[in-house]
Amino acid sequence: MTLGYTRILVVTSWYHGRRGMCIIRHDTRDTAIQVSYQAAYNATFGPDSWWRNEEGLMDVTNELIKIGYYWVEYGLSPWQC
């Protein structure tokens, strides 16, 4: 059910973007909905500095684990979405 939507903008953290887009694209695969992505600003760390603080290390490591889980559990390969 698309509720008449034609476009979706996914706003999430940069490190969650791949999995987030993969889930949304999977759920809208049989529709004409266009899906776009925008990373939310994070003042604490970014793609070029995440390993420099504990929060960044934990968030990115947890996301990698979740990507693996979604790949195994739901067949959502993050490189094929």
mmCIF file of the N, C-alpha and C atoms, coordinates in Angstrom:
data_MODEL
# 
_entry.id   MODEL 
# 
loop_
_atom_site.group_PDB 
_atom_site.id 
_atom_site.type_symbol 
_atom_site.label_atom_id 
_atom_site.label_alt_id 
_atom_site.label_comp_id 
_atom_site.label_asym_id 
_atom_site.label_entity_id 
_atom_site.label_seq_id 
_atom_site.pdbx_PDB_ins_code 
_atom_site.Cartn_x 
_atom_site.Cartn_y 
_atom_site.Cartn_z 
_atom_site.occupancy 
_atom_site.B_iso_or_equiv 
_atom_site.pdbx_formal_charge 
_atom_site.auth_seq_id 
_atom_site.auth_comp_id 
_atom_site.auth_asym_id 
_atom_site.auth_atom_id 
_atom_site.pdbx_PDB_model_num 
ATOM 1   N N  . MET A 1 1  ? 0.843  -1.176  0.000  1.00 0.00 ? 1  MET A N  1 
ATOM 2   C CA . MET A 1 1  ? 0.000  0.000   0.000  1.00 0.00 ? 1  MET A CA 1 
ATOM 3   C C  . MET A 1 1  ? 0.887  1.237   0.000  1.00 0.00 ? 1  MET A C  1 
ATOM 4   N N  . THR A 1 2  ? 0.733  2.098   -0.964 1.00 0.00 ? 2  THR A N  1 
ATOM 5   C CA . THR A 1 2  ? 1.599  3.278   -1.093 1.00 0.00 ? 2  THR A CA 1 
ATOM 6   C C  . THR A 1 2  ? 0.961  4.553   -0.576 1.00 0.00 ? 2  THR A C  1 
ATOM 7   N N  . LEU A 1 3  ? -0.334 4.545   -0.302 1.00 0.00 ? 3  LEU A N  1 
ATOM 8   C CA . LEU A 1 3  ? -1.047 5.719   0.211  1.00 0.00 ? 3  LEU A CA 1 
ATOM 9   C C  . LEU A 1 3  ? -0.927 6.918   -0.716 1.00 0.00 ? 3  LEU A C  1 
ATOM 10  N N  . GLY A 1 4  ? -0.625 6.680   -1.979 1.00 0.00 ? 4  GLY A N  1 
ATOM 11  C CA . GLY A 1 4  ? -0.524 7.753   -2.950 1.00 0.00 ? 4  GLY A CA 1 
ATOM 12  C C  . GLY A 1 4  ? 0.817  8.463   -2.987 1.00 0.00 ? 4  GLY A C  1 
ATOM 13  N N  . TYR A 1 5  ? 1.778  8.013   -2.205 1.00 0.00 ? 5  TYR A N  1 
ATOM 14  C CA . TYR A 1 5  ? 3.092  8.644   -2.202 1.00 0.00 ? 5  TYR A CA 1 
ATOM 15  C C  . TYR A 1 5  ? 3.849  8.298   -3.479 1.00 0.00 ? 5  TYR A C  1 
ATOM 16  N N  . THR A 1 6  ? 4.581  9.271   -3.996 1.00 0.00 ? 6  THR A N  1 
ATOM 17  C CA . THR A 1 6  ? 5.397  9.028   -5.181 1.00 0.00 ? 6  THR A CA 1 
ATOM 18  C C  . THR A 1 6  ? 6.880  9.151   -4.878 1.00 0.00 ? 6  THR A C  1 
ATOM 19  N N  . ARG A 1 7  ? 7.209  9.825   -3.778 1.00 0.00 ? 7  ARG A N  1 
ATOM 20  C CA . ARG A 1 7  ? 8.611  10.001  -3.393 1.00 0.00 ? 7  ARG A CA 1 
ATOM 21  C C  . ARG A 1 7  ? 8.759  9.897   -1.880 1.00 0.00 ? 7  ARG A C  1 
ATOM 22  N N  . ILE A 1 8  ? 9.911  9.370   -1.458 1.00 0.00 ? 8  ILE A N  1 
ATOM 23  C CA . ILE A 1 8  ? 10.249 9.280   -0.033 1.00 0.00 ? 8  ILE A CA 1 
ATOM 24  C C  . ILE A 1 8  ? 11.664 9.816   0.136  1.00 0.00 ? 8  ILE A C  1 
ATOM 25  N N  . LEU A 1 9  ? 11.855 10.648  1.139  1.00 0.00 ? 9  LEU A N  1 
ATOM 26  C CA . LEU A 1 9  ? 13.184 11.120  1.509  1.00 0.00 ? 9  LEU A CA 1 
ATOM 27  C C  . LEU A 1 9  ? 13.545 10.477  2.839  1.00 0.00 ? 9  LEU A C  1 
ATOM 28  N N  . VAL A 1 10 ? 14.597 9.686   2.846  1.00 0.00 ? 10 VAL A N  1 
ATOM 29  C CA . VAL A 1 10 ? 15.079 9.020   4.052  1.00 0.00 ? 10 VAL A CA 1 
ATOM 30  C C  . VAL A 1 10 ? 16.168 9.901   4.654  1.00 0.00 ? 10 VAL A C  1 
ATOM 31  N N  . VAL A 1 11 ? 15.936 10.379  5.876  1.00 0.00 ? 11 VAL A N  1 
ATOM 32  C CA . VAL A 1 11 ? 16.922 11.195  6.585  1.00 0.00 ? 11 VAL A CA 1 
ATOM 33  C C  . VAL A 1 11 ? 17.378 10.395  7.786  1.00 0.00 ? 11 VAL A C  1 
ATOM 34  N N  . THR A 1 12 ? 18.652 10.051  7.794  1.00 0.00 ? 12 THR A N  1 
ATOM 35  C CA . THR A 1 12 ? 19.201 9.256   8.887  1.00 0.00 ? 12 THR A CA 1 
ATOM 36  C C  . THR A 1 12 ? 20.694 9.538   8.981  1.00 0.00 ? 12 THR A C  1 
ATOM 37  N N  . SER A 1 13 ? 21.343 8.928   9.941  1.00 0.00 ? 13 SER A N  1 
ATOM 38  C CA . SER A 1 13 ? 22.782 9.134   10.108 1.00 0.00 ? 13 SER A CA 1 
ATOM 39  C C  . SER A 1 13 ? 23.532 8.571   8.901  1.00 0.00 ? 13 SER A C  1 
ATOM 40  N N  . TRP A 1 14 ? 24.714 9.129   8.621  1.00 0.00 ? 14 TRP A N  1 
ATOM 41  C CA . TRP A 1 14 ? 25.487 8.683   7.456  1.00 0.00 ? 14 TRP A CA 1 
ATOM 42  C C  . TRP A 1 14 ? 25.879 7.218   7.566  1.00 0.00 ? 14 TRP A C  1 
ATOM 43  N N  . TYR A 1 15 ? 26.145 6.743   8.788  1.00 0.00 ? 15 TYR A N  1 
ATOM 44  C CA . TYR A 1 15 ? 26.593 5.351   8.924  1.00 0.00 ? 15 TYR A CA 1 
ATOM 45  C C  . TYR A 1 15 ? 25.416 4.374   8.838  1.00 0.00 ? 15 TYR A C  1 
ATOM 46  N N  . HIS A 1 16 ? 24.199 4.844   8.992  1.00 0.00 ? 16 HIS A N  1 
ATOM 47  C CA . HIS A 1 16 ? 23.011 3.998   8.900  1.00 0.00 ? 16 HIS A CA 1 
ATOM 48  C C  . HIS A 1 16 ? 22.361 4.090   7.515  1.00 0.00 ? 16 HIS A C  1 
ATOM 49  N N  . GLY A 1 17 ? 22.855 4.969   6.691  1.00 0.00 ? 17 GLY A N  1 
ATOM 50  C CA . GLY A 1 17 ? 22.232 5.230   5.400  1.00 0.00 ? 17 GLY A CA 1 
ATOM 51  C C  . GLY A 1 17 ? 22.124 4.028   4.494  1.00 0.00 ? 17 GLY A C  1 
ATOM 52  N N  . ARG A 1 18 ? 23.166 3.233   4.397  1.00 0.00 ? 18 ARG A N  1 
ATOM 53  C CA . ARG A 1 18 ? 23.146 2.079   3.485  1.00 0.00 ? 18 ARG A CA 1 
ATOM 54  C C  . ARG A 1 18 ? 22.062 1.087   3.896  1.00 0.00 ? 18 ARG A C  1 
ATOM 55  N N  . ARG A 1 19 ? 22.013 0.739   5.163  1.00 0.00 ? 19 ARG A N  1 
ATOM 56  C CA . ARG A 1 19 ? 21.010 -0.229  5.630  1.00 0.00 ? 19 ARG A CA 1 
ATOM 57  C C  . ARG A 1 19 ? 19.613 0.378   5.544  1.00 0.00 ? 19 ARG A C  1 
ATOM 58  N N  . GLY A 1 20 ? 19.484 1.628   5.920  1.00 0.00 ? 20 GLY A N  1 
ATOM 59  C CA . GLY A 1 20 ? 18.189 2.297   5.840  1.00 0.00 ? 20 GLY A CA 1 
ATOM 60  C C  . GLY A 1 20 ? 17.640 2.319   4.426  1.00 0.00 ? 20 GLY A C  1 
ATOM 61  N N  . MET A 1 21 ? 18.475 2.696   3.474  1.00 0.00 ? 21 MET A N  1 
ATOM 62  C CA . MET A 1 21 ? 18.052 2.724   2.074  1.00 0.00 ? 21 MET A CA 1 
ATOM 63  C C  . MET A 1 21 ? 17.729 1.317   1.570  1.00 0.00 ? 21 MET A C  1 
ATOM 64  N N  . CYS A 1 22 ? 18.497 0.363   1.992  1.00 0.00 ? 22 CYS A N  1 
ATOM 65  C CA . CYS A 1 22 ? 18.266 -1.019  1.564  1.00 0.00 ? 22 CYS A CA 1 
ATOM 66  C C  . CYS A 1 22 ? 16.891 -1.500  2.035  1.00 0.00 ? 22 CYS A C  1 
ATOM 67  N N  . ILE A 1 23 ? 16.543 -1.201  3.273  1.00 0.00 ? 23 ILE A N  1 
ATOM 68  C CA . ILE A 1 23 ? 15.246 -1.609  3.820  1.00 0.00 ? 23 ILE A CA 1 
ATOM 69  C C  . ILE A 1 23 ? 14.112 -0.917  3.074  1.00 0.00 ? 23 ILE A C  1 
ATOM 70  N N  . ILE A 1 24 ? 14.212 0.395   2.900  1.00 0.00 ? 24 ILE A N  1 
ATOM 71  C CA . ILE A 1 24 ? 13.155 1.146   2.226  1.00 0.00 ? 24 ILE A CA 1 
ATOM 72  C C  . ILE A 1 24 ? 13.014 0.701   0.772  1.00 0.00 ? 24 ILE A C  1 
ATOM 73  N N  . ARG A 1 25 ? 14.127 0.536   0.081  1.00 0.00 ? 25 ARG A N  1 
ATOM 74  C CA . ARG A 1 25 ? 14.053 0.093   -1.322 1.00 0.00 ? 25 ARG A CA 1 
ATOM 75  C C  . ARG A 1 25 ? 13.446 -1.304  -1.429 1.00 0.00 ? 25 ARG A C  1 
ATOM 76  N N  . HIS A 1 26 ? 13.778 -2.165  -0.483 1.00 0.00 ? 26 HIS A N  1 
ATOM 77  C CA . HIS A 1 26 ? 13.193 -3.507  -0.468 1.00 0.00 ? 26 HIS A CA 1 
ATOM 78  C C  . HIS A 1 26 ? 11.687 -3.430  -0.280 1.00 0.00 ? 26 HIS A C  1 
ATOM 79  N N  . ASP A 1 27 ? 11.246 -2.589  0.639  1.00 0.00 ? 27 ASP A N  1 
ATOM 80  C CA . ASP A 1 27 ? 9.821  -2.478  0.933  1.00 0.00 ? 27 ASP A CA 1 
ATOM 81  C C  . ASP A 1 27 ? 9.030  -1.760  -0.161 1.00 0.00 ? 27 ASP A C  1 
ATOM 82  N N  . THR A 1 28 ? 9.706  -1.005  -1.019 1.00 0.00 ? 28 THR A N  1 
ATOM 83  C CA . THR A 1 28 ? 9.015  -0.274  -2.088 1.00 0.00 ? 28 THR A CA 1 
ATOM 84  C C  . THR A 1 28 ? 9.368  -0.822  -3.476 1.00 0.00 ? 28 THR A C  1 
ATOM 85  N N  . ARG A 1 29 ? 9.966  -1.984  -3.532 1.00 0.00 ? 29 ARG A N  1 
ATOM 86  C CA . ARG A 1 29 ? 10.480 -2.529  -4.792 1.00 0.00 ? 29 ARG A CA 1 
ATOM 87  C C  . ARG A 1 29 ? 9.404  -2.743  -5.853 1.00 0.00 ? 29 ARG A C  1 
ATOM 88  N N  . ASP A 1 30 ? 8.187  -3.014  -5.469 1.00 0.00 ? 30 ASP A N  1 
ATOM 89  C CA . ASP A 1 30 ? 7.120  -3.272  -6.443 1.00 0.00 ? 30 ASP A CA 1 
ATOM 90  C C  . ASP A 1 30 ? 6.232  -2.045  -6.652 1.00 0.00 ? 30 ASP A C  1 
ATOM 91  N N  . THR A 1 31 ? 6.761  -0.877  -6.354 1.00 0.00 ? 31 THR A N  1 
ATOM 92  C CA . THR A 1 31 ? 6.004  0.361   -6.515 1.00 0.00 ? 31 THR A CA 1 
ATOM 93  C C  . THR A 1 31 ? 6.785  1.310   -7.416 1.00 0.00 ? 31 THR A C  1 
ATOM 94  N N  . ALA A 1 32 ? 6.172  2.417   -7.741 1.00 0.00 ? 32 ALA A N  1 
ATOM 95  C CA . ALA A 1 32 ? 6.841  3.452   -8.539 1.00 0.00 ? 32 ALA A CA 1 
ATOM 96  C C  . ALA A 1 32 ? 7.414  4.556   -7.645 1.00 0.00 ? 32 ALA A C  1 
ATOM 97  N N  . ILE A 1 33 ? 7.489  4.301   -6.353 1.00 0.00 ? 33 ILE A N  1 
ATOM 98  C CA . ILE A 1 33 ? 7.980  5.308   -5.414 1.00 0.00 ? 33 ILE A CA 1 
ATOM 99  C C  . ILE A 1 33 ? 9.476  5.531   -5.623 1.00 0.00 ? 33 ILE A C  1 
ATOM 100 N N  . GLN A 1 34 ? 9.862  6.802   -5.724 1.00 0.00 ? 34 GLN A N  1 
ATOM 101 C CA . GLN A 1 34 ? 11.274 7.184   -5.808 1.00 0.00 ? 34 GLN A CA 1 
ATOM 102 C C  . GLN A 1 34 ? 11.794 7.401   -4.393 1.00 0.00 ? 34 GLN A C  1 
ATOM 103 N N  . VAL A 1 35 ? 12.954 6.826   -4.096 1.00 0.00 ? 35 VAL A N  1 
ATOM 104 C CA . VAL A 1 35 ? 13.530 6.938   -2.763 1.00 0.00 ? 35 VAL A CA 1 
ATOM 105 C C  . VAL A 1 35 ? 14.841 7.706   -2.850 1.00 0.00 ? 35 VAL A C  1 
ATOM 106 N N  . SER A 1 36 ? 14.977 8.727   -2.003 1.00 0.00 ? 36 SER A N  1 
ATOM 107 C CA . SER A 1 36 ? 16.204 9.524   -1.920 1.00 0.00 ? 36 SER A CA 1 
ATOM 108 C C  . SER A 1 36 ? 16.726 9.477   -0.498 1.00 0.00 ? 36 SER A C  1 
ATOM 109 N N  . TYR A 1 37 ? 17.987 9.831   -0.343 1.00 0.00 ? 37 TYR A N  1 
ATOM 110 C CA . TYR A 1 37 ? 18.641 9.772   0.966  1.00 0.00 ? 37 TYR A CA 1 
ATOM 111 C C  . TYR A 1 37 ? 19.352 11.075  1.267  1.00 0.00 ? 37 TYR A C  1 
ATOM 112 N N  . GLN A 1 38 ? 19.276 11.496  2.526  1.00 0.00 ? 38 GLN A N  1 
ATOM 113 C CA . GLN A 1 38 ? 20.024 12.654  2.998  1.00 0.00 ? 38 GLN A CA 1 
ATOM 114 C C  . GLN A 1 38 ? 20.575 12.327  4.384  1.00 0.00 ? 38 GLN A C  1 
ATOM 115 N N  . ALA A 1 39 ? 21.876 12.464  4.539  1.00 0.00 ? 39 ALA A N  1 
ATOM 116 C CA . ALA A 1 39 ? 22.483 12.217  5.840  1.00 0.00 ? 39 ALA A CA 1 
ATOM 117 C C  . ALA A 1 39 ? 22.202 13.380  6.780  1.00 0.00 ? 39 ALA A C  1 
ATOM 118 N N  . ALA A 1 40 ? 21.838 13.047  8.005  1.00 0.00 ? 40 ALA A N  1 
ATOM 119 C CA . ALA A 1 40 ? 21.631 14.066  9.028  1.00 0.00 ? 40 ALA A CA 1 
ATOM 120 C C  . ALA A 1 40 ? 22.995 14.510  9.557  1.00 0.00 ? 40 ALA A C  1 
ATOM 121 N N  . TYR A 1 41 ? 23.086 15.764  9.926  1.00 0.00 ? 41 TYR A N  1 
ATOM 122 C CA . TYR A 1 41 ? 24.342 16.301  10.458 1.00 0.00 ? 41 TYR A CA 1 
ATOM 123 C C  . TYR A 1 41 ? 24.634 15.701  11.828 1.00 0.00 ? 41 TYR A C  1 
ATOM 124 N N  . ASN A 1 42 ? 25.889 15.353  12.049 1.00 0.00 ? 42 ASN A N  1 
ATOM 125 C CA . ASN A 1 42 ? 26.345 14.834  13.334 1.00 0.00 ? 42 ASN A CA 1 
ATOM 126 C C  . ASN A 1 42 ? 27.571 15.634  13.740 1.00 0.00 ? 42 ASN A C  1 
ATOM 127 N N  . ALA A 1 43 ? 27.445 16.447  14.776 1.00 0.00 ? 43 ALA A N  1 
ATOM 128 C CA . ALA A 1 43 ? 28.543 17.306  15.211 1.00 0.00 ? 43 ALA A CA 1 
ATOM 129 C C  . ALA A 1 43 ? 29.641 16.527  15.930 1.00 0.00 ? 43 ALA A C  1 
ATOM 130 N N  . THR A 1 44 ? 29.339 15.325  16.390 1.00 0.00 ? 44 THR A N  1 
ATOM 131 C CA . THR A 1 44 ? 30.298 14.544  17.172 1.00 0.00 ? 44 THR A CA 1 
ATOM 132 C C  . THR A 1 44 ? 31.343 13.852  16.303 1.00 0.00 ? 44 THR A C  1 
ATOM 133 N N  . PHE A 1 45 ? 30.907 13.241  15.207 1.00 0.00 ? 45 PHE A N  1 
ATOM 134 C CA . PHE A 1 45 ? 31.842 12.543  14.316 1.00 0.00 ? 45 PHE A CA 1 
ATOM 135 C C  . PHE A 1 45 ? 31.224 12.410  12.940 1.00 0.00 ? 45 PHE A C  1 
ATOM 136 N N  . GLY A 1 46 ? 32.071 12.140  11.960 1.00 0.00 ? 46 GLY A N  1 
ATOM 137 C CA . GLY A 1 46 ? 31.621 11.978  10.587 1.00 0.00 ? 46 GLY A CA 1 
ATOM 138 C C  . GLY A 1 46 ? 32.364 10.854  9.911  1.00 0.00 ? 46 GLY A C  1 
ATOM 139 N N  . PRO A 1 47 ? 32.157 10.678  8.612  1.00 0.00 ? 47 PRO A N  1 
ATOM 140 C CA . PRO A 1 47 ? 32.806 9.588   7.887  1.00 0.00 ? 47 PRO A CA 1 
ATOM 141 C C  . PRO A 1 47 ? 34.329 9.669   7.906  1.00 0.00 ? 47 PRO A C  1 
ATOM 142 N N  . ASP A 1 48 ? 34.862 10.858  8.121  1.00 0.00 ? 48 ASP A N  1 
ATOM 143 C CA . ASP A 1 48 ? 36.315 11.020  8.112  1.00 0.00 ? 48 ASP A CA 1 
ATOM 144 C C  . ASP A 1 48 ? 36.923 11.054  9.511  1.00 0.00 ? 48 ASP A C  1 
ATOM 145 N N  . SER A 1 49 ? 36.097 10.844  10.569 1.00 0.00 ? 49 SER A N  1 
ATOM 146 C CA . SER A 1 49 ? 36.645 10.934  11.929 1.00 0.00 ? 49 SER A CA 1 
ATOM 147 C C  . SER A 1 49 ? 35.990 9.979   12.925 1.00 0.00 ? 49 SER A C  1 
ATOM 148 N N  . TRP A 1 50 ? 35.170 9.052   12.475 1.00 0.00 ? 50 TRP A N  1 
ATOM 149 C CA . TRP A 1 50 ? 34.409 8.209   13.391 1.00 0.00 ? 50 TRP A CA 1 
ATOM 150 C C  . TRP A 1 50 ? 35.285 7.357   14.307 1.00 0.00 ? 50 TRP A C  1 
ATOM 151 N N  . TRP A 1 51 ? 36.453 6.990   13.867 1.00 0.00 ? 51 TRP A N  1 
ATOM 152 C CA . TRP A 1 51 ? 37.324 6.115   14.652 1.00 0.00 ? 51 TRP A CA 1 
ATOM 153 C C  . TRP A 1 51 ? 38.082 6.875   15.747 1.00 0.00 ? 51 TRP A C  1 
ATOM 154 N N  . ARG A 1 52 ? 37.929 8.180   15.802 1.00 0.00 ? 52 ARG A N  1 
ATOM 155 C CA . ARG A 1 52 ? 38.676 8.993   16.763 1.00 0.00 ? 52 ARG A CA 1 
ATOM 156 C C  . ARG A 1 52 ? 37.993 9.146   18.112 1.00 0.00 ? 52 ARG A C  1 
ATOM 157 N N  . ASN A 1 53 ? 36.761 8.691   18.246 1.00 0.00 ? 53 ASN A N  1 
ATOM 158 C CA . ASN A 1 53 ? 36.123 8.750   19.563 1.00 0.00 ? 53 ASN A CA 1 
ATOM 159 C C  . ASN A 1 53 ? 35.288 7.499   19.803 1.00 0.00 ? 53 ASN A C  1 
ATOM 160 N N  . GLU A 1 54 ? 34.997 7.246   21.053 1.00 0.00 ? 54 GLU A N  1 
ATOM 161 C CA . GLU A 1 54 ? 34.333 6.003   21.438 1.00 0.00 ? 54 GLU A CA 1 
ATOM 162 C C  . GLU A 1 54 ? 32.923 5.897   20.845 1.00 0.00 ? 54 GLU A C  1 
ATOM 163 N N  . GLU A 1 55 ? 32.184 6.997   20.840 1.00 0.00 ? 55 GLU A N  1 
ATOM 164 C CA . GLU A 1 55 ? 30.826 6.974   20.290 1.00 0.00 ? 55 GLU A CA 1 
ATOM 165 C C  . GLU A 1 55 ? 30.833 6.580   18.814 1.00 0.00 ? 55 GLU A C  1 
ATOM 166 N N  . GLY A 1 56 ? 31.747 7.149   18.062 1.00 0.00 ? 56 GLY A N  1 
ATOM 167 C CA . GLY A 1 56 ? 31.857 6.811   16.650 1.00 0.00 ? 56 GLY A CA 1 
ATOM 168 C C  . GLY A 1 56 ? 32.230 5.363   16.436 1.00 0.00 ? 56 GLY A C  1 
ATOM 169 N N  . LEU A 1 57 ? 33.192 4.880   17.200 1.00 0.00 ? 57 LEU A N  1 
ATOM 170 C CA . LEU A 1 57 ? 33.600 3.478   17.090 1.00 0.00 ? 57 LEU A CA 1 
ATOM 171 C C  . LEU A 1 57 ? 32.439 2.538   17.394 1.00 0.00 ? 57 LEU A C  1 
ATOM 172 N N  . MET A 1 58 ? 31.697 2.843   18.449 1.00 0.00 ? 58 MET A N  1 
ATOM 173 C CA . MET A 1 58 ? 30.576 1.998   18.836 1.00 0.00 ? 58 MET A CA 1 
ATOM 174 C C  . MET A 1 58 ? 29.452 2.040   17.794 1.00 0.00 ? 58 MET A C  1 
ATOM 175 N N  . ASP A 1 59 ? 29.108 3.226   17.334 1.00 0.00 ? 59 ASP A N  1 
ATOM 176 C CA . ASP A 1 59 ? 28.008 3.350   16.366 1.00 0.00 ? 59 ASP A CA 1 
ATOM 177 C C  . ASP A 1 59 ? 28.315 2.652   15.052 1.00 0.00 ? 59 ASP A C  1 
ATOM 178 N N  . VAL A 1 60 ? 29.510 2.859   14.530 1.00 0.00 ? 60 VAL A N  1 
ATOM 179 C CA . VAL A 1 60 ? 29.861 2.245   13.248 1.00 0.00 ? 60 VAL A CA 1 
ATOM 180 C C  . VAL A 1 60 ? 30.007 0.730   13.399 1.00 0.00 ? 60 VAL A C  1 
ATOM 181 N N  . THR A 1 61 ? 30.608 0.280   14.485 1.00 0.00 ? 61 THR A N  1 
ATOM 182 C CA . THR A 1 61 ? 30.743 -1.162  14.720 1.00 0.00 ? 61 THR A CA 1 
ATOM 183 C C  . THR A 1 61 ? 29.375 -1.816  14.856 1.00 0.00 ? 61 THR A C  1 
ATOM 184 N N  . ASN A 1 62 ? 28.487 -1.200  15.626 1.00 0.00 ? 62 ASN A N  1 
ATOM 185 C CA . ASN A 1 62 ? 27.129 -1.741  15.769 1.00 0.00 ? 62 ASN A CA 1 
ATOM 186 C C  . ASN A 1 62 ? 26.400 -1.784  14.432 1.00 0.00 ? 62 ASN A C  1 
ATOM 187 N N  . GLU A 1 63 ? 26.587 -0.763  13.618 1.00 0.00 ? 63 GLU A N  1 
ATOM 188 C CA . GLU A 1 63 ? 25.925 -0.741  12.313 1.00 0.00 ? 63 GLU A CA 1 
ATOM 189 C C  . GLU A 1 63 ? 26.461 -1.850  11.414 1.00 0.00 ? 63 GLU A C  1 
ATOM 190 N N  . LEU A 1 64 ? 27.746 -2.113  11.453 1.00 0.00 ? 64 LEU A N  1 
ATOM 191 C CA . LEU A 1 64 ? 28.307 -3.209  10.661 1.00 0.00 ? 64 LEU A CA 1 
ATOM 192 C C  . LEU A 1 64 ? 27.720 -4.553  11.083 1.00 0.00 ? 64 LEU A C  1 
ATOM 193 N N  . ILE A 1 65 ? 27.532 -4.731  12.376 1.00 0.00 ? 65 ILE A N  1 
ATOM 194 C CA . ILE A 1 65 ? 26.908 -5.960  12.885 1.00 0.00 ? 65 ILE A CA 1 
ATOM 195 C C  . ILE A 1 65 ? 25.470 -6.055  12.388 1.00 0.00 ? 65 ILE A C  1 
ATOM 196 N N  . LYS A 1 66 ? 24.748 -4.939  12.421 1.00 0.00 ? 66 LYS A N  1 
ATOM 197 C CA . LYS A 1 66 ? 23.353 -4.925  11.965 1.00 0.00 ? 66 LYS A CA 1 
ATOM 198 C C  . LYS A 1 66 ? 23.253 -5.191  10.472 1.00 0.00 ? 66 LYS A C  1 
ATOM 199 N N  . ILE A 1 67 ? 24.190 -4.664  9.694  1.00 0.00 ? 67 ILE A N  1 
ATOM 200 C CA . ILE A 1 67 ? 24.200 -4.944  8.257  1.00 0.00 ? 67 ILE A CA 1 
ATOM 201 C C  . ILE A 1 67 ? 24.350 -6.442  8.026  1.00 0.00 ? 67 ILE A C  1 
ATOM 202 N N  . GLY A 1 68 ? 25.274 -7.082  8.751  1.00 0.00 ? 68 GLY A N  1 
ATOM 203 C CA . GLY A 1 68 ? 25.450 -8.528  8.640  1.00 0.00 ? 68 GLY A CA 1 
ATOM 204 C C  . GLY A 1 68 ? 24.201 -9.290  9.036  1.00 0.00 ? 68 GLY A C  1 
ATOM 205 N N  . TYR A 1 69 ? 23.560 -8.865  10.109 1.00 0.00 ? 69 TYR A N  1 
ATOM 206 C CA . TYR A 1 69 ? 22.326 -9.520  10.563 1.00 0.00 ? 69 TYR A CA 1 
ATOM 207 C C  . TYR A 1 69 ? 21.231 -9.408  9.513  1.00 0.00 ? 69 TYR A C  1 
ATOM 208 N N  . TYR A 1 70 ? 21.022 -8.227  8.974  1.00 0.00 ? 70 TYR A N  1 
ATOM 209 C CA . TYR A 1 70 ? 19.981 -8.038  7.964  1.00 0.00 ? 70 TYR A CA 1 
ATOM 210 C C  . TYR A 1 70 ? 20.288 -8.831  6.695  1.00 0.00 ? 70 TYR A C  1 
ATOM 211 N N  . TRP A 1 71 ? 21.558 -8.982  6.381  1.00 0.00 ? 71 TRP A N  1 
ATOM 212 C CA . TRP A 1 71 ? 21.948 -9.765  5.216  1.00 0.00 ? 71 TRP A CA 1 
ATOM 213 C C  . TRP A 1 71 ? 21.571 -11.242 5.430  1.00 0.00 ? 71 TRP A C  1 
ATOM 214 N N  . VAL A 1 72 ? 21.917 -11.768 6.603  1.00 0.00 ? 72 VAL A N  1 
ATOM 215 C CA . VAL A 1 72 ? 21.639 -13.178 6.899  1.00 0.00 ? 72 VAL A CA 1 
ATOM 216 C C  . VAL A 1 72 ? 20.153 -13.414 7.141  1.00 0.00 ? 72 VAL A C  1 
ATOM 217 N N  . GLU A 1 73 ? 19.536 -12.586 7.964  1.00 0.00 ? 73 GLU A N  1 
ATOM 218 C CA . GLU A 1 73 ? 18.144 -12.804 8.379  1.00 0.00 ? 73 GLU A CA 1 
ATOM 219 C C  . GLU A 1 73 ? 17.132 -12.493 7.277  1.00 0.00 ? 73 GLU A C  1 
ATOM 220 N N  . TYR A 1 74 ? 17.351 -11.414 6.524  1.00 0.00 ? 74 TYR A N  1 
ATOM 221 C CA . TYR A 1 74 ? 16.367 -10.959 5.549  1.00 0.00 ? 74 TYR A CA 1 
ATOM 222 C C  . TYR A 1 74 ? 16.852 -11.015 4.090  1.00 0.00 ? 74 TYR A C  1 
ATOM 223 N N  . GLY A 1 75 ? 18.103 -11.411 3.891  1.00 0.00 ? 75 GLY A N  1 
ATOM 224 C CA . GLY A 1 75 ? 18.641 -11.498 2.544  1.00 0.00 ? 75 GLY A CA 1 
ATOM 225 C C  . GLY A 1 75 ? 18.886 -10.145 1.905  1.00 0.00 ? 75 GLY A C  1 
ATOM 226 N N  . LEU A 1 76 ? 19.033 -9.095  2.717  1.00 0.00 ? 76 LEU A N  1 
ATOM 227 C CA . LEU A 1 76 ? 19.241 -7.748  2.211  1.00 0.00 ? 76 LEU A CA 1 
ATOM 228 C C  . LEU A 1 76 ? 20.736 -7.438  2.120  1.00 0.00 ? 76 LEU A C  1 
ATOM 229 N N  . SER A 1 77 ? 21.323 -7.782  0.992  1.00 0.00 ? 77 SER A N  1 
ATOM 230 C CA . SER A 1 77 ? 22.717 -7.488  0.783  1.00 0.00 ? 77 SER A CA 1 
ATOM 231 C C  . SER A 1 77 ? 22.887 -5.979  0.591  1.00 0.00 ? 77 SER A C  1 
ATOM 232 N N  . PRO A 1 78 ? 23.689 -5.331  1.416  1.00 0.00 ? 78 PRO A N  1 
ATOM 233 C CA . PRO A 1 78 ? 23.817 -3.877  1.341  1.00 0.00 ? 78 PRO A CA 1 
ATOM 234 C C  . PRO A 1 78 ? 24.494 -3.386  0.063  1.00 0.00 ? 78 PRO A C  1 
ATOM 235 N N  . TRP A 1 79 ? 25.054 -4.273  -0.714 1.00 0.00 ? 79 TRP A N  1 
ATOM 236 C CA . TRP A 1 79 ? 25.704 -3.859  -1.949 1.00 0.00 ? 79 TRP A CA 1 
ATOM 237 C C  . TRP A 1 79 ? 24.830 -4.131  -3.167 1.00 0.00 ? 79 TRP A C  1 
ATOM 238 N N  . GLN A 1 80 ? 23.617 -4.609  -2.937 1.00 0.00 ? 80 GLN A N  1 
ATOM 239 C CA . GLN A 1 80 ? 22.714 -4.885  -4.048 1.00 0.00 ? 80 GLN A CA 1 
ATOM 240 C C  . GLN A 1 80 ? 21.406 -4.119  -3.927 1.00 0.00 ? 80 GLN A C  1 
ATOM 241 N N  . CYS A 1 81 ? 21.332 -3.167  -3.054 1.00 0.00 ? 81 CYS A N  1 
ATOM 242 C CA . CYS A 1 81 ? 20.089 -2.405  -2.857 1.00 0.00 ? 81 CYS A CA 1 
ATOM 243 C C  . CYS A 1 81 ? 20.067 -1.173  -3.732 1.00 0.00 ? 81 CYS A C  1 
# 
